[in-house]
């Protein structure tokens, strides 16, 4: 937006210069014959022609290089200062004068006005105090406060000229503040003195009907002509140079892609000549407006919007409390920023509501383009600072002492050994979080005492790129530890912050199956053109080959295990001791349709829930904490986008052959519970007398047959389920029974599809109002 403001300003300054030239050298509208120096014909197309010639001169200077302009700018300042001094001297040396002013009116009629220069006069000053807006002779439109402000404001837009030239300065951090403050003060004083001077010496007719009146009342009119020419030409070249540097910076940062890519081309001396050509072409379009006052409103609106954006950036930095934001301007505060934003926006709509609305729409379109293109920058993101500030504030407000079961949600820590074999489980766990915390945890074996530096820090970008590729909403937490069990304990304790800490641990299943490589199946990991672009700038320096090379190949049958059965069962025990719920996921490599590009809505899926502890057939409690947690997790899955229309089935195991008919009462009680919890599911009664019969007798002798019967029962009813939720028994207290415990779990789940074994110790349901 600032570039467009500069482009329009360049065209406006050129039009102003041409108006000044025609005031001196233009033919009289009443005469077709040249008189003295008045040799230039006037008219719309002649104005465009003269403006084009002046723009070509500016283009030549800018193509040669900004150093020519910077060398002559001091000489221009001296000439303008001399011209200004001549105005003040003329106010006391020139005697009162009378002028006849003529304008070409509508219908080719000639309008004549009598104007006067009175010298210093109290009566003249009093007559000029009120506004008295009238017809603008250059545009034939009635002026107002807004239109006059728009024309005047363009004379004060050089406040950021130093910033545009920052690349040409030796010490911009010192030169820009000093030069800007000095220039603003100098300009303010000059304008105020000129306002007082002309309002006390020139009558209203002279001020309204001749915008070049300074030439008429000067003791040597050429001084004014030279000053106007120098000031206008200098402003036009400054705007063109500044705009081209802004465009060059945009092209270097690759913010808008291919359309601006050529603007990054420079000459051997570093001059961005293509950006200069871009700027010249757009400025050439502006001069077709034909009159300075016609384009002044658009220029002012663009500048006000750009200044409002600068104020907004400073306000955001102040509100973000960034420690490195230490402005040297001592009068700065967020109050001045907010006042600047509101003032700029208010004046925009006062000047021209149509231009203001259009410019804001253009700004929003540019913002949307940048948001969806998501170019990576090296200068940081103010949004990240603001988010950090707000998140910290709200985390402090998130008091764990105010937790209530009605607002419970799963906050998941998923331990991942190798993402190549765990992607489907990562995608599935993403559906289980229900707006809660989701963290991917990984333990790298090692001891920091024996290493020269921490190897973990360099791995975060790879894991975050993996998260981006998979499209999951997860954090990443890595740790270095001598053992996986000890590292998992670390992550369970320290992952999260305040009220956002994991309450559920998910592990992959420990078995002897050879894992599959998901990277070889998903096109996002095979084709560099898939996913979110293949340029380094779009993925923070982690391209697809680097991502694939970082994660090791999947484990083979002969490969040594990082984890022993005893350590794996120990992790489960540790999590339960730390009051964390535990989920074990098996066979999730079979799950399809979980990636973000999938259109699966669950209409052809089934979720099977077995809330009874099948390894303890004597237990008939369907309403213990673990069983209710099992139901809650199934409901959470059923509420996610890819499982919304899946059918949920709950299987109740009953002993129908016993004389006790209590199971009928239990079934009705369970149905009433589901109604209170608003769980929509079908209940299936599964007699398992024949299965329980195998559990009678010696534990060791009947264990295998019992497990086999349980597995057959599960396979019979849930072999085709999309996912199956089973009750996970507590692990044995003795470490020597770890392998037997895992063998029992493996035997029960053999032949099933994706299965989640869950042991919950958190109360997650509430039927109280």
C-alpha positions, 0 to 999 in steps of 0.5 A, a space after each residue: 500500500 505504501 508503494 502504491 501511495 508513492 506511485 500516486 504521489 509521484 504522478 501528483 508531483 509531476 502534475 503539480 510541476 506541469 501546472 507550475 510550468 503552464 502558469 509561466 509558459 502556457 498560452 493565454 486561454 483567450 489567445 491562440 498566439 504566443 506572447 513572450 515566454 507563453 509559448 506552450 499550448 494548454 489542454 488535457 492531452 498537452 498536460 499529459 504530454 508534458 507530464 510524460 516528458 517530466 516522468 521520462 526525466 525522472 526515469 532517466 535520473 533513477 535509472 542512472 542511480 539514486 546517488 545522483 539525486 542524493 548529491 543534488 538534493 542539498 543544492 535543491 534544498 538551498 534553492 528552495 530555502 532561498 525561494 522561501 526567503 524571497 517570499 518573506 522578504 517580498 512581504 515587506 518590500 512589495 507594495 500593494 498590487 491589483 490583478 486581473 485574473 481570467 479563467 476558461 469557464 463552462 461553454 468556452 466563456 471567459 471568467 474575469 476576477 479582480 484580486 488584490 495584494 494588500 500588504 500586511 493588513 488586519 482587515 485582510 487577515 480578518 476576512 481570511 479567517 473563515 473557511 468560505 469554500 468555493 469552486 476550484 477553477 482547475 477541476 470545476 468542483 466545490 471544495 470542502 475541508 476534506 478536499 483541501 486537507 487531501 491536497 495539503 496532506 500530500 505536502 506532508 507525506 515525506 516523513 518516511 522518505 528517509 526510510 525509503 532511502 535506508 539502503 543508501 545511508 551509512 548509518 540509517 539508525 542514526 540518520 533517519 530519526 534525526 533527519 525525519 524529526 528535523 525535516 518535520 519541524 522545519 516543514 511545520 514552521 515553514 507552513 505555519 509562517 506561510 499560512 500567517 503571511 499570505 492570510 494577512 497580505 492577500 485577499 481571498 480572491 487572489 488565494 482562490 483564483 490563482 494557485 501560483 500567486 506567489 509569483 505575482 507578489 514576489 520582488 523577483 518572480 523567477 525565484 518562485 518559479 525556480 523554487 516550485 520547479 525544484 521542489 516538485 521535481 525533487 519530490 517526484 524523483 524522491 517518490 519514484 526512487 522510494 517506490 522503486 526501493 519498496 518494490 525491490 524489497 518486496 521482490 527480494 522477500 518473495 512476498 508476492 511470487 512471480 508477478 514481482 520476481 523481475 523487480 529483484 533484478 539490479 544493475 552492476 552498481 546495485 540499482 533496481 532498474 526493473 523496479 524503477 521501470 515498474 514504478 515509472 509505468 504505474 506513475 505514467 497511468 496516474 498522470 492521465 488524471 490531468 489535474 493535481 487536485 483530481 488525484 490528491 484524494 487518492 494519494 492521501 487515502 493511500 498514505 493515510 492507510 500506509 501510516 495507519 498500518 505503521 501505527 498498527 505495527 508499532 501498537 502490536 509491538 508495544 502490546 506484545 511487550 517484545 523486549 527488543 522493541 526499544 524505540 528511541 523516540 521518548 514520546 512514544 506510547 501505545 496511546 499515540 499509536 492508537 490515536 494515530 490509527 483512529 485519526 488516519 482511518 477517520 480522515 480517510 472516510 472524511 476525504 473520500 468514502 469510496 476511495 477509502 473503502 476500495 483501498 481497505 478492500 485492496 489491503 484485505 485482498 493483499 493480506 489474504 493473498 499473503 496469508 494463504 501463500 504463507 511465505 517464510 520470512 527471516 525478520 520474524 512474525 509480529 503475530 507470533 509475539 502477540 499470540 505468545 503474549 495472549 497465550 501466556 496471559 490465558 495460561 495463567 488464567 487457566 487454573 488447574 484447581 478449577 478443573 471440573 469433570 463436565 469440561 474434561 477433554 483428552 490431552 494426549 501425549 503420543 510416544 513415537 519411536 519412528 514416524 515412518 511406522 507410526 503415521 497412521 496412529 499419529 493421524 488417529 490420535 489427532 481425531 481423539 484430542 477433541 480440542 485438547 492438547 496433543 503432543 508427539 513425544 520422542 526419546 533419543 537414547 544418550 547421555 548429555 555428559 558424553 556429548 559435545 552438544 545437545 542433539 535434540 535441538 537440531 531435530 525439532 524442525 524435522 518433527 515440526 515439518 512432519 507435523 505440517 506434512 501430516 496436517 495434525 494439530 500437535 506440538 512436539 516434545 523431544 528429550 535425551 535420556 539413557 532409557 526410553 522409560 526414564 525419558 517417558 517419565 520426563 515427558 509425562 512430568 514436564 510436557 505442557 504448561 499450567 492447565 495444559 498438561 497431558 492426562 493420557 499416554 498413548 503407546 504403540 503396541 509391543 509385539 514382534 510384527 514387522 512395521 510398515 514404512 508409511 513414507 513409502 505409501 503416502 504421496 506427500 512423502 514420495 513426491 516433492 511437488 505434493 503437500 505444501 510446496 517444495 521450496 526451502 523457504 516454505 518449510 523452514 529449511 527442511 525439504 522432503 529429501 532431508 525429512 526422509 533422510 532424518 528418520 531412520 528406516 523401519 525396524 527389521 525382524 533381526 534388528 535389536 529392540 530399543 525397548 525390552 518388554 519389562 521396560 515397556 510394561 514399566 512405562 505403563 505402570 509409571 503412567 498409571 502411578 502418575 495418574 495418567 490414562 493409558 492407551 495402547 494402539 495395535 494394528 493401526 497400519 490397517 487404518 485408511 482414510 485418516 489423512 487430511 485429503 481424505 473425504 471419509 465421513 465415517 458413514 461406512 465405519 463401525 466403532 466397537 466398544 467392549 467395556 468389560 475387562 475380558 481378562 477378569 471374567 468374574 467382574 461384571 461392573 460396566 460402570 467402573 471408572 475405566 469402563 466409563 473412560 472407554 465409552 468417553 474416548 469412543 464418543 470423542 472419536 465419534 464426534 470427530 470429522 472423519 468419524 461423525 457418521 460412524 455407528 457405535 456398538 457396545 458389547 455387553 458380555 453376560 452369563 445367560 446360563 447361570 440361574 442369576 438373571 441380574 444381567 437383565 437388570 444390569 443391561 437396563 441400568 446400563 441403557 439408562 446410563 447411556 441415555 443420561 450420558 447422551 451416548 447414541 449407540 446400539 447395545 449388543 448382548 454377547 453370551 460368553 458362558 462357553 468362554 468363561 468356562 475355560 477360565 475355571 480351574 488352574 490359571 496356567 493350564 487354562 490361560 491359553 485356551 481362555 485367551 483363544 476363546 476370548 479372541 475368537 469371540 472378539 473376532 466373530 463380532 468385531 473383525 470388520 470394525 473400523 476400530 475396536 476399543 478394549 479394556 486394558 487390565 492393570 499391568 502386573 506388579 512383578 516385573 517378571 510377569 511383564 512378558 506374560 502380560 504382553 503375551 495375553 494382550 497379544 493373544 486377545 487382539 490377534 486377527 483384529 483390525 485397528 484396536 485401542 486397549 485403554 485403561 482409564 483412571 480419570 473420572 470423565 462423566 457427570 450426570 449431575 446438572 
